Amino acid sequence: MEKHPMVKIKIKKKISNTPDIPGVYLMKDGNNRVIYVGKALSLKKRINSYFHSGGNNTKNLILSERIEDFEFIPVASEAEALILENNLIKKYQPKYNTNLKDDKSYPMVKITREKFPSIRIVREKKDPGALYFGPFADADLLRRVVRLIRIYYPIRNCRYDLEKRRVHLCTQYHIHRCSGPCEGKISEKDYRDIVHGIVAFFEGGYEKFKKKLKRQLACEIKNLNFEKAQEIKNRIFMLDALGKRFPLRDERTLIAYGERNILENLKKILHLKRIPYHIEGYDVSNLSGANSTASKVSFKGGVRDTDNYRRYKIKYKEGINDYGMIEEVLTRRFDSEEERKELPDLILVDGGKGQLNTAVKTLRKLKIDVPAIALAKKNEDIYISGEKHFLRLKRDCPELHLLQAIRNEAHRFAVSYHRNLRGKSIRQ
């Protein structure tokens, strides 16, 4: 049946405003029922494909005739999209999703509860004592990732009960995919450290575990154990490389975030033109007016994007001068074409109306068209560029919690650098 012209116009307009970011999309019929749930690395390209398939994709053709509206939920990575997609398919049971309704169709990672645990890919939760991660929609990717993880975290994948049966070293040991607990080639403590690394990876605790690895690395270098140090460096590298392909928050948190659609709500709450997928937070630290510092933190899809964190040692402003330091750090952030290649969707500064006015004037002077807000600590008031009055959200509001997380992270990052510089100054 031919769509009403107004429906076509509405869909076309929504597609034009859909961002080029990862996420989950929900296609709806004329009765607002969810008829299909999908995931995408680029929401804009994927959603657009349903209406411009050129007649080659049967599924798209069938769906495009029935779609009268859609919504989408931005997430931090393709991996988060997989988990959220799975949950939403189970929730809505959409008519045109056929392969994801059954729990058994999704693989999971299982880590057994044994003295020397084993890692496996399974499709059912049969062992209540084991740890399970997932489910994951991309079974092929999961197998490749587990194989790669075991290069740096050589945990066994066999099904033998090592406490009941004597087992000899196998090929997995000789190709360095297993550390050989069956013949005592590794202590229980060292093996547990390897298992903790894998658990940290699947739980999304990359940064916390990386700090632990870096401390171990420093210790091994100090003791001149360079072979062990290289092994730890490889593990850190693996966490960095693969962290982007797996969820950055646990499943419960991700599902709560998705059901609320926090970034879409923030867009409405703050009267923004586009979804604030990429938010940069700024703060300055100038205790006693010496060794003043500033920080930039980055959040994408509602989670930390640590690759884009920056620390600044204040160069041009002296004494306790918050406004001048905000002007300096924003100027340095956007002072070159290279720095302007990736602009955020929203800038958040720690402070009140004065800090916001400084940020807005600086951005205007630099001809940077990015909206800005300030979040004041005392009453958690939000000051919005272009708005006369501040906004005060309920204390239990998830959107406020996200803004607080960004503000607090910027503060933590600035203060830690300031303390570091002050410590060096005292020791000199």
CORPE-V26427 format. One line per field, one symbol per residue. phi: phi as a letter, one per 40 degrees, with the letter a starting at -180 (. if undefined). A space follows every 50 residues. Layout:
# CORPE-V26427
phi = ???
This chain:
# CORPE-V26427
phi = .cccdcccccccccccccccacibbbcbcccgccbabbbacbcccccccc bacggcbcdccccdcbcbaababcbcacccccccddccccccfcdbcbbb ccdccbcbcbbccbdbcbbabbbacbbccccbbhcbccccccccccccdc ccbcccbcbccccbbcbcdbddccbgbacgccbgcacccccccccccccd cccgcccccccccccccccccdcgccccccccccccccccccdccbdcac ccccccccccfcccccdcccfccbcccbbbbbabbadggbfcbabbbbbb ggbcbccbcabbccbbbbgcadcccccccccccbcacccccbcccabbbc ibccccdcccccccccgbcbcbbbbccdbfcbbbdgbcbcbbcccccdcc dcccccdccccdcccccccccccccccc
